[in-house]
Amino acid sequence: MGLAGETLRMDRYLKPSTPARLTNQADGSWEDGVVVHCWLSEEISAHHCYVAFFGQAIPEGQPAVKPYILDTRPVH
């Protein structure tokens, strides 16, 4: 996750309100969001974050549509 082509390591803390971008590698489409909560998880030995995604852009002020929350925990 990152913005403007920035690639972030998934093992670092991201403070709430940090912009995030989820890019679909297959077709290049993306969704923009913000970090809601992030903590160090002993279970996965890395930081675990919840990110609220809004679609093609982060809205100014109150969003018209409720975002969905993505859990960044790896699936084993």
KACOR-V23646 format. One record per pair of residues at least 4 apart in sequence whose C-alpha atoms are under 8 Angstrom apart, sorted by the first residue. I is the first residue (numbers start at 1). J is the second residue. D is the distance in whole Angstrom. If there is no record, write none. Layout:
{{I	J	D} {I	J	D}}
This chain:
{{1	6	8} {1	7	6} {1	8	6} {1	20	5} {1	21	5} {1	22	5} {1	23	8} {2	6	5} {2	7	5} {2	8	6} {2	19	7} {2	20	5} {2	21	5} {2	22	7} {3	7	8} {3	19	7} {3	20	6} {3	21	5} {10	46	7} {10	47	7} {11	46	5} {11	47	5} {12	46	7} {12	47	6} {13	38	6} {13	39	7} {13	40	7} {13	47	6} {14	18	6} {14	35	7} {14	38	6} {14	49	8} {15	35	7} {15	37	7} {15	38	7} {16	34	7} {16	35	5} {16	36	5} {16	37	6} {16	38	7} {17	34	5} {17	35	5} {17	36	6} {18	34	5} {18	35	5} {19	32	7} {19	33	6} {19	34	4} {19	35	7} {20	32	6} {20	33	5} {20	34	5} {20	35	7} {20	51	8} {21	30	7} {21	31	6} {21	32	5} {21	33	6} {22	30	5} {22	31	5} {22	32	7} {23	28	6} {23	29	6} {23	30	4} {23	31	7} {24	28	5} {24	29	5} {24	30	6} {25	29	8} {30	55	8} {30	56	7} {31	53	6} {31	54	7} {31	55	5} {31	56	5} {31	57	7} {32	53	6} {32	54	6} {32	55	6} {32	56	6} {32	57	5} {32	58	6} {33	51	6} {33	52	5} {33	53	4} {33	54	6} {33	55	7} {33	57	8} {33	58	6} {34	51	6} {34	52	5} {34	53	7} {34	58	8} {35	49	7} {35	50	6} {35	51	4} {35	52	6} {36	49	7} {36	50	6} {36	51	5} {36	52	6} {37	49	6} {37	50	5} {37	51	7} {38	47	7} {38	48	6} {38	49	4} {38	50	6} {39	47	5} {39	48	5} {39	49	7} {40	45	7} {40	46	6} {40	47	4} {40	48	6} {41	45	6} {41	46	6} {41	47	6} {41	48	6} {42	46	7} {44	73	8} {44	74	8} {48	71	8} {48	72	6} {48	73	6} {49	71	6} {49	72	6} {49	73	7} {50	69	6} {50	70	6} {50	71	5} {50	72	6} {51	69	5} {51	70	5} {51	71	7} {51	72	8} {52	67	6} {52	68	6} {52	69	4} {52	70	6} {53	58	8} {53	67	5} {53	68	6} {53	69	6} {53	70	7} {54	58	6} {54	59	8} {54	65	8} {54	66	8} {54	67	5} {54	68	7} {59	63	6} {63	67	8}}
